[in-house]
Amino acid sequence: MFSKSNPALGAASMRSFNTSNRMTEQPASQSLSESIESLSSIPRESHTGLLSIADTVARIFGLPPPTANPFTQSGLTLGAIGIAAAIVRLIGGHAVTFLKRRLIVACEADARDDVFAWILAWCADQKFASQSTRFAVASVARSSTSTSTSAVDDEFSHLPSYQFLPAPNSTHFFWYKGRFMWITRSRPKPSPMGSSSTTSTGAVAGEKITVSTLGNLFRGSVRSNNLKLSSASGTVSTVVKAVDKSSARMALEDLVEDSRKLFAERDLKRTVIYSADQYGNWRRTRSRPIRPLSTIVLDGETKKNVLNDALEFMKNEKWYGDRGIPYRRGYMFYGYPGTGKTSFVTALAGELKLNIYVISLANKGLTDETLTELMVDTPPRCILLLEDIDAAFVSRSGANPAAAASNTNNSTASGTIVTNVTFSGLLNAIDGVAAQEGRILIMTTNHIEKLDPALIRPGRVDVKVLLDKATRAQIKQLFIQFYTKPISSDATTLESSADAGGVGAALKESESAAVGCHVGTESLERIARRFCERFPERGVSMAAVQGHLMRFKADPEEAVAHAHSFVDSVVDKA
């Protein structure tokens, strides 16, 4: 860089370069020194609060005071500001919570409870549901309870209808009886482990619906209490956080009551059926019109005796309690397949105005614990149905000793199903300490001889009802019922009658013609007599006879003409 031929010039250049570097570095060094001196020159009297405490602690332990270091001093200052901000935030949060509890009254319902379906159905009937920009669309079967469905042309009547519901994770505002309210439907995020169970309204497990309104700041005492609402399942309490005895609380209670009445009016003439899902919860599957008991054709006084026994049980709860007898009633419907066991259960539930809760022991998610929980969660007044109990449990006396020891069915041999419920678990669920009282238990089986005596002993099964193959009197009654127009405008059911001879009473009261053949009542009696004479006594099931009549539902004479060939084919198969 420097010339070797002129040493003096090189030395001069080096001195000039060093001098310029010192002049360049001096302003930066001087600026940092002045900054440190300015921070250190802060009077000690200004170190108050947290800084003073830090100085005191440092002196006690023989350490240099933190205020002597400007960086430590600045860090402590920032820490003090953060602590102050956190305190302000905490106080503000409590203040907001206090104001919400004073100003907002909220009613919350869980998706597992029937109240959730009540409120959701009520919302579907309101004006804001059809005008909302965020809504959910759910299909509904035409045989089930539906709300706010659109008009559908006759050519599309076979398709399911639909209804508009509040969209999940959104808020909807509306007016109710002159009070401003808003409703929020919150749905949890889907589990990464798999899909959650859903209800008939499309709700998932853990979903909630909250109805809120403004309360009064200075009236009533604030408290949180559980409002026990009467629902069909009775499995989950509905929580209401409210100002005690305020008009806002009363408005929410009126809304819940209105939704309950609206839902009950639609189910008043329907039988609601619940089934157990794989998670151990009751799920409303569908509802169907009440089937008149008069449409069930049984032998002799069977129908009348069972109905009277069930009515007597429902009217004598106090009698059971006074004598310390568990208030439960058990029935066993047994007999040949196709004799009307399930149909009789459905009609009986309609006559008693009870809902049906069905448990399938083939449910892979059903264990002893979940079965007990399901039994406990059934409402006091209902029919609990266990169908084809012989397919899950057979008599231990004829079973394999190893299988009898474990009391389980883990094979499909002899037509049994695979179930995770043990025999002892089933017995404890039926009449154990935690068993629900007030319910009617009905078990059905095609082979009662295969059942263990412990399952059908008195106390668990109080009444055994044999539903055998059809007698000629049953076939005649079914034939008359099949080809007689009902008294009501609904051509699918006869008018309900409480006595055992309801069909005969309907015939006497009505001179209506047969469907599509214009046969009078007296002629229909003669045709029915000829028809039943072609069948052997207790030779075929009622389901088989009905299947034959369905082929000639508009022509009773043709049904008679083909009766012989039908009987021959059925008897040969049997």
HELIX and SHEET records of a PDB file:
HELIX    1   1 PRO A    7  SER A   40  1                                  34    
HELIX    2   2 ARG A   44  SER A   46  5                                   3    
HELIX    3   3 LEU A   50  ILE A   60  1                                  11    
HELIX    4   4 PRO A   66  ALA A   68  5                                   3    
HELIX    5   5 PRO A   70  LEU A  103  1                                  34    
HELIX    6   6 ASP A  114  ALA A  124  1                                  11    
HELIX    7   7 LYS A  127  GLN A  131  1                                   5    
HELIX    8   8 ASP A  154  PHE A  156  5                                   3    
HELIX    9   9 SER A  247  ASP A  267  1                                  21    
HELIX   10  10 LEU A  293  THR A  295  5                                   3    
HELIX   11  11 THR A  302  MET A  314  1                                  13    
HELIX   12  12 GLU A  317  ASP A  322  1                                   6    
HELIX   13  13 LYS A  341  LEU A  352  1                                  12    
HELIX   14  14 ASP A  368  ASP A  377  1                                  10    
HELIX   15  15 ILE A  389  ALA A  391  5                                   3    
HELIX   16  16 ARG A  396  GLY A  398  5                                   3    
HELIX   17  17 PRO A  401  SER A  406  1                                   6    
HELIX   18  18 ALA A  413  GLY A  415  5                                   3    
HELIX   19  19 PHE A  423  ASP A  431  1                                   9    
HELIX   20  20 ILE A  448  LYS A  450  5                                   3    
HELIX   21  21 ARG A  472  PHE A  482  1                                  11    
HELIX   22  22 GLY A  502  GLU A  509  1                                   8    
HELIX   23  23 THR A  521  CYS A  532  1                                  12    
HELIX   24  24 MET A  542  ARG A  551  1                                  10    
HELIX   25  25 PRO A  556  ALA A  561  1                                   6    
HELIX   26  26 ALA A  563  LYS A  573  1                                  11    
SHEET    1   A 6 SER A 170  TYR A 176  0                                        
SHEET    2   A 6 ARG A 179  SER A 186 -1                                        
SHEET    3   A 6 LYS A 208  LEU A 214 -1                                        
SHEET    4   A 6 ILE A 104  ASP A 110 -1                                        
SHEET    5   A 6 THR A 238  VAL A 243 -1                                        
SHEET    6   A 6 VAL A 222  LEU A 227 -1                                        
SHEET    1   B 2 PHE A 135  VAL A 140  0                                        
SHEET    2   B 2 SER A 161  PRO A 166 -1                                        
SHEET    1   C 7 TRP A 282  PRO A 289  0                                        
SHEET    2   C 7 ARG A 270  ALA A 276 -1                                        
SHEET    3   C 7 ILE A 356  ILE A 359  1                                        
SHEET    4   C 7 ILE A 383  LEU A 386  1                                        
SHEET    5   C 7 ILE A 440  THR A 445  1                                        
SHEET    6   C 7 ARG A 329  TYR A 334  1                                        
SHEET    7   C 7 VAL A 463  LEU A 466  1                                        
END                                                                             
